[in-house]
């Protein structure tokens, strides 16, 4: 959804990317609630999901902030 909103090959500024960023942030928080204190395979799987959520969140924030940095596009 964020790739379509940003028009990735030709990035354009869009504040509509705040919606996917907020949803991804909430999803990461919801995944973090599933972590347990003791280590187990369940804990490891949830940790892997948290890392994937953080990578998706970083990509969405990159697509949100990239068009505003003019020196990167030249």
C-alpha angles and dihedrals in degrees: 000000000000092000090054094047094048096045088227106206089052103027118211128184112261129168089197086084088075089076096059089041091054092046092049091048091051090047091052091050091049091051091049090057089064094062116112128209096237121066116249138140088269090056091049092051092049090049089053089052090050090054091050090049090051092051091051091047091050091051092050092049090048091053089047096050102032098081091054093058103080095178091062094056097055 
